[in-house]
Amino acid sequence: MAISVKLIGVLRHAAVADRLFVDYREGFTVRELIKDITAQTPGFKGNLIDPHLKDPWLSALVLVNTTETSALNGLETILQDGDEVVLVPVVHGG
């Protein structure tokens, strides 16, 4: 079974796809999902994970089934088979 990952903006361009499918496993968290997809898609690392803090939380808005993960259990949110995760890159400026 699988988890669908919808990609927005620069993430879509980095993956050359608008959606990825990742094999589901018991106890799979959002953090593990992001670790898996950044290992599989080299362009994600610079676009998804903050290079200084090594934390995906600050570089992307993460939704699980339309709910932002900050309203759930953050990066430790446990995913279920068939969930849709949407990754929206956050643009920082100053």
Contacts in CASP RR format, 6 or more apart in sequence:
PFRMAT RR
TARGET T0000
AUTHOR 0000-0000-0000
METHOD contacts of the structure
MODEL  1
MAISVKLIGVLRHAAVADRLFVDYREGFTVRELIKDITAQTPGFKGNLID
PHLKDPWLSALVLVNTTETSALNGLETILQDGDEVVLVPVVHGG
1 23 0 8 1.000
1 24 0 8 1.000
1 81 0 8 1.000
1 82 0 8 1.000
2 21 0 8 1.000
2 22 0 8 1.000
2 23 0 8 1.000
2 24 0 8 1.000
2 81 0 8 1.000
2 82 0 8 1.000
3 21 0 8 1.000
3 22 0 8 1.000
3 23 0 8 1.000
3 24 0 8 1.000
3 28 0 8 1.000
3 33 0 8 1.000
3 79 0 8 1.000
3 81 0 8 1.000
3 82 0 8 1.000
3 83 0 8 1.000
3 84 0 8 1.000
3 85 0 8 1.000
4 19 0 8 1.000
4 20 0 8 1.000
4 21 0 8 1.000
4 82 0 8 1.000
4 83 0 8 1.000
4 84 0 8 1.000
4 85 0 8 1.000
5 19 0 8 1.000
5 20 0 8 1.000
5 21 0 8 1.000
5 22 0 8 1.000
5 33 0 8 1.000
5 37 0 8 1.000
5 84 0 8 1.000
5 85 0 8 1.000
5 86 0 8 1.000
5 87 0 8 1.000
6 18 0 8 1.000
6 19 0 8 1.000
6 84 0 8 1.000
6 85 0 8 1.000
6 86 0 8 1.000
6 87 0 8 1.000
7 14 0 8 1.000
7 15 0 8 1.000
7 17 0 8 1.000
7 18 0 8 1.000
7 19 0 8 1.000
7 20 0 8 1.000
7 87 0 8 1.000
8 86 0 8 1.000
8 87 0 8 1.000
8 88 0 8 1.000
8 89 0 8 1.000
9 88 0 8 1.000
9 89 0 8 1.000
10 47 0 8 1.000
10 89 0 8 1.000
11 44 0 8 1.000
11 47 0 8 1.000
11 48 0 8 1.000
11 60 0 8 1.000
11 87 0 8 1.000
11 89 0 8 1.000
12 18 0 8 1.000
14 41 0 8 1.000
14 43 0 8 1.000
14 44 0 8 1.000
14 47 0 8 1.000
15 41 0 8 1.000
15 43 0 8 1.000
15 44 0 8 1.000
20 37 0 8 1.000
20 41 0 8 1.000
22 33 0 8 1.000
22 36 0 8 1.000
22 37 0 8 1.000
24 79 0 8 1.000
24 80 0 8 1.000
24 81 0 8 1.000
24 82 0 8 1.000
27 78 0 8 1.000
27 79 0 8 1.000
28 78 0 8 1.000
28 79 0 8 1.000
29 75 0 8 1.000
29 76 0 8 1.000
29 77 0 8 1.000
29 78 0 8 1.000
29 79 0 8 1.000
30 62 0 8 1.000
30 64 0 8 1.000
30 69 0 8 1.000
30 74 0 8 1.000
30 75 0 8 1.000
30 76 0 8 1.000
30 77 0 8 1.000
30 79 0 8 1.000
30 85 0 8 1.000
31 56 0 8 1.000
31 75 0 8 1.000
31 76 0 8 1.000
33 79 0 8 1.000
33 85 0 8 1.000
34 48 0 8 1.000
34 49 0 8 1.000
34 56 0 8 1.000
34 62 0 8 1.000
34 75 0 8 1.000
34 87 0 8 1.000
37 44 0 8 1.000
37 48 0 8 1.000
38 44 0 8 1.000
38 45 0 8 1.000
38 48 0 8 1.000
38 49 0 8 1.000
38 56 0 8 1.000
46 59 0 8 1.000
47 59 0 8 1.000
47 89 0 8 1.000
48 56 0 8 1.000
48 59 0 8 1.000
48 60 0 8 1.000
48 87 0 8 1.000
48 89 0 8 1.000
49 55 0 8 1.000
49 56 0 8 1.000
49 59 0 8 1.000
50 56 0 8 1.000
50 57 0 8 1.000
50 58 0 8 1.000
50 59 0 8 1.000
56 62 0 8 1.000
56 75 0 8 1.000
57 74 0 8 1.000
57 75 0 8 1.000
58 90 0 8 1.000
59 89 0 8 1.000
59 90 0 8 1.000
60 87 0 8 1.000
60 88 0 8 1.000
60 89 0 8 1.000
60 90 0 8 1.000
61 68 0 8 1.000
61 87 0 8 1.000
61 88 0 8 1.000
61 89 0 8 1.000
61 90 0 8 1.000
62 68 0 8 1.000
62 69 0 8 1.000
62 74 0 8 1.000
62 75 0 8 1.000
62 85 0 8 1.000
62 86 0 8 1.000
62 87 0 8 1.000
62 88 0 8 1.000
63 69 0 8 1.000
63 85 0 8 1.000
63 86 0 8 1.000
63 88 0 8 1.000
64 72 0 8 1.000
64 77 0 8 1.000
64 79 0 8 1.000
64 83 0 8 1.000
64 84 0 8 1.000
64 85 0 8 1.000
65 83 0 8 1.000
65 84 0 8 1.000
66 84 0 8 1.000
66 86 0 8 1.000
69 75 0 8 1.000
69 77 0 8 1.000
79 85 0 8 1.000
END
